[in-house]
Amino acid sequence: MTLKIVVYSKSACPQCDQAKMLLKSRALDFEEIRIDDEAARLAFYEKCGPSVRQMPQVFINEQRVGGVAGLQAALVQLGR
């Protein structure tokens, strides 16, 4: 099964780097979308829902799994 993984990140974000390193270590392709503009990032958070207030935000097959912990849990669930 092919996974479409999108990582929304910002510059100078250790958690963003950790999520990307995890995906690379498992040889999983992903698209990174950087949101460094504060206004754009706040608009993105608003679109995701009231509980979203940090980066990275990872989506697998267009479903939000959350940050690093959510990504780790999703990969275990998918057997990756």
Secondary structure as GFF3:
##gff-version 3
##sequence-region A 1 80
A	DSSP	beta_strand	5	9	.	.	.	ID=ss1
A	DSSP	alpha_helix	14	25	.	.	.	ID=ss2
A	DSSP	beta_strand	31	34	.	.	.	ID=ss3
A	DSSP	alpha_helix	38	48	.	.	.	ID=ss4
A	DSSP	beta_strand	57	60	.	.	.	ID=ss5
A	DSSP	beta_strand	63	66	.	.	.	ID=ss6
A	DSSP	alpha_helix	68	77	.	.	.	ID=ss7
###
